[in-house]
Amino acid sequence: MTIKIIIERQFKDTPKAEVISILNDLRIRAMGQPGYISGETLVEVENNKNLVVLSNWTSIDDWQTWRDSAERSSLEAKLSPHLEGQARVRVFMLGADSLREILTEVIHNAELAA
């Protein structure tokens, strides 16, 4: 099941070269991970201290492996002093995948009742 990761970061100041370099390194390293499909970085138009990273992964397990890696943790630690609070990470799946699980349960229960 394909998943989408949304990482929201609010920086103390407009990101400078050092921060942009760390963000680029995170993205480049993520691109080399098993299960990584694609990603993009968005900057809020009215407040360029707010950045959102969207990435697509083939599975939750692939994402979690990267999320929990020492390599990613090290890069995140370098970003931390520049952030207002913690990064917010949210994991989403496609609606069709969610419905498929519910429909499978409904069909299974109907078969049991028959």
C-alpha positions in Angstrom: 0.0 0.0 0.0 1.4 3.4 -1.0 1.7 5.9 1.7 2.3 9.6 1.8 4.3 11.4 4.4 3.8 15.0 5.3 6.5 16.7 7.4 5.8 20.2 8.6 8.6 22.3 10.0 8.5 25.9 11.3 11.9 27.5 11.4 13.0 30.2 13.8 14.3 32.3 10.9 14.1 32.2 7.1 16.2 29.1 6.2 19.7 30.1 5.2 22.3 28.1 3.2 23.2 25.8 6.1 19.6 24.7 6.7 18.9 24.4 3.0 22.0 22.2 2.7 20.7 19.9 5.5 17.3 19.7 3.9 18.8 18.8 0.6 21.0 16.2 2.2 17.9 14.7 3.8 16.1 14.5 0.5 19.0 13.1 -1.4 19.5 10.4 1.2 15.8 9.6 1.3 15.8 9.2 -2.5 18.3 6.3 -2.1 16.2 4.4 0.4 14.3 1.3 -0.5 10.6 2.1 -1.1 11.1 5.8 -1.8 8.9 6.9 -4.7 9.0 10.7 -4.9 8.9 13.8 -2.9 8.8 17.6 -3.0 9.4 20.5 -0.6 7.0 23.3 -0.3 7.5 26.8 1.2 4.6 28.8 2.5 4.1 31.9 0.3 3.1 34.2 3.2 5.6 32.9 5.7 8.8 31.4 4.2 9.8 30.1 7.7 7.2 27.3 7.2 8.2 24.3 5.1 6.3 21.2 4.2 7.9 18.0 2.8 5.7 15.6 1.0 7.0 12.2 0.1 5.6 9.0 -1.3 6.7 5.5 -0.2 5.8 2.0 -1.3 5.0 0.9 2.2 4.8 2.0 5.8 7.7 -0.4 6.6 10.0 1.3 4.1 9.1 4.7 5.6 9.6 3.5 9.2 13.0 2.0 8.3 14.1 5.4 7.0 12.4 7.3 9.8 14.2 5.3 12.4 17.6 5.2 10.7 20.7 6.6 12.4 21.5 8.5 9.2 18.1 10.4 9.2 18.3 11.0 13.0 21.7 12.6 12.6 20.4 15.0 9.9 17.3 15.8 11.9 19.5 16.6 14.9 21.3 19.2 12.8 18.0 20.8 11.9 16.6 20.8 15.4 18.4 24.0 16.7 16.9 25.9 13.8 13.3 24.8 14.5 10.4 26.3 16.5 9.4 23.2 18.3 9.3 19.7 16.8 8.7 18.8 13.2 5.1 17.4 12.7 5.1 14.1 10.8 1.8 12.7 9.5 1.3 9.5 7.6 -1.5 9.0 5.1 -2.7 6.2 2.9 -4.8 6.5 -0.2 -8.5 6.5 0.5 -9.0 3.5 -1.8 -6.6 1.5 0.3 -8.5 2.4 3.5 -11.9 1.5 1.9 -10.5 -1.8 0.6 -9.8 -2.9 4.1 -13.3 -2.0 5.2 -14.9 -3.6 2.2 -12.9 -6.8 2.7 -14.2 -6.9 6.3 -17.8 -6.3 5.2 -17.5 -9.1 2.5 -15.9 -11.5 5.0 -18.7 -10.8 7.6 -21.4 -11.3 4.9 -19.8 -14.7 3.9 -19.8 -15.8 7.5 -23.5 -14.8 7.9 -24.5 -16.7 4.7 
